[in-house]
Amino acid sequence: MIESTNKLLLSVGRLTGLIKQKLEINFNNVLVIGEVSNFKKHSSGHWYFNLKDNEAVICCAMWKSYNTSVFFNVLDGMKVIVEGRVTVYPPKGGYQIDIKVMKPAGEGELQAAFERLKQKLLAEGLFDKDIKKPIPIFPERIGIITGKGTAALKDMISVARRRYPLAEIIIAPSKMQGAGTAANVAQCIDVFNTNAHKVDVIIIARGGGSIEDLWAFNEEVIARAIRKSRIPVVTGIGHEIDFTIADFASDLRAPTPTAAMELITPDVIEIYSFLKNYQKKAGNCIDNHIDKNKKEVTGFIQSYGFRTVLDVVRIKEQSLDGLIYKIDKNIDNIMFRNKSELEILCKSLAAHDVTKILEKGFVLVKQNSKFITRAKNFDASSSTELVFKDGEIRLPELELKKENTSDEQKN
């Protein structure tokens, strides 16, 4: 600070600091209503925008530590009420509101934001019926996205156990209210769509509440996650009168969490009743069909034409019996004849049995393991075996005497 003859000479920084101090002391906690414009989200997570009305514009900043508590989507043109302190941003020499709390200026603003997003997604075809996926009739695994330990979760599990105990329940706990809820629910949908879980249907469930409590389900990120899911998604959010953007995007909307579980699970009692009735109807149908065909067959059998056919069959059967008798008779004759011939051959073989011949006193002569049947084949230089009935005799070499021919006798 430099003193002059009658005034203080201030630097720009000093003057800005004094103004900043004065503003922060006198406007430490203010409530301001205005319309959002030029809204921007910085990569750091901080929000920067203008708040305006017909008379003026003021810059605003809302740090990440505070804006995470904002439950709704902030859009240009939305009328809001902010609470914070007025301060100065020295590098630009401008004043701004550092916001700690932001709320919509009444339910009308939220409804207007709801309608704007609804019309945007509707124009994109995100709510078209022809892209909605069918709900499985008999789901084996059901995925539930809801708050941990909530009454809604307990009611849904109770309904599933009562109606369809075969189904396996897999729970993905998630925030169901406040900042970060939409992103958390969308992440759970993505997790269920991995092959690790293989659920057949997903339920997003949240009990009743005010429009502020349910506002997270009006965010665009949830609607796009539902439509991106390859697994059908059922919503059971709030009460019967509550409709959210998630309900429009889902493949099936239920008025309550309990109703959502009832809609996707078959009633085991109804299944048993259906099977019992089906069994009874099927049995009656079969009996009637048998009775009808039985009468028809009986009529055919008793008809003259069918009796004629039976007579022909019986005549042929009788002829066949005669042929079979003749065949059996011929076989018996052949067998008898062959048996007689076999007996004759056996007797002939017995008559030529060597043992029988030896018993009559004949002797077999054997040389070199062969029987000698002619004198010309006898070798005097080889040993000789004489085979009798009661034993064998080995003889030394013998001189062979040949019988004289008729010519020698004449000489």
Secondary structure, DSSP 4 states (H G I P E B T S, - for coil): -EE-SSSEE--HHHHHHHHHHHHHHHSSSEEEEEEEEEEEE-TTS-EEEEEE-SS-EEEEEE-HHHHTT--S---TT-EEEEEEEEEEETTTTEEEEEEEEEEESSHHHHHHHHHHHHHHHHHTTTT-GGGPPPPPSS-SEEEEEE-TT-HHHHHHHHHHHHH-TTSEEEEEE---SSTTHHHHHHHHHHHHTSTTT--SEEEEEE----TTTTGGGGSHHHHHHHHH-SS-EEEEESSTT---HHHHHSSEEESSHHHHHHHHS--HHHHHHHHHHHHHHHHHHHHHHHHHHHHHHHHHHHSHHHHHHHHHHHHHHHHHHHHHHHHHHHHHHHHHHHHHHHHHHHHHHHHT-HHHHHHTT--EEEETTEE--SGGG--TTS-EEEEETTEEEEE------PPPPHHHHH-
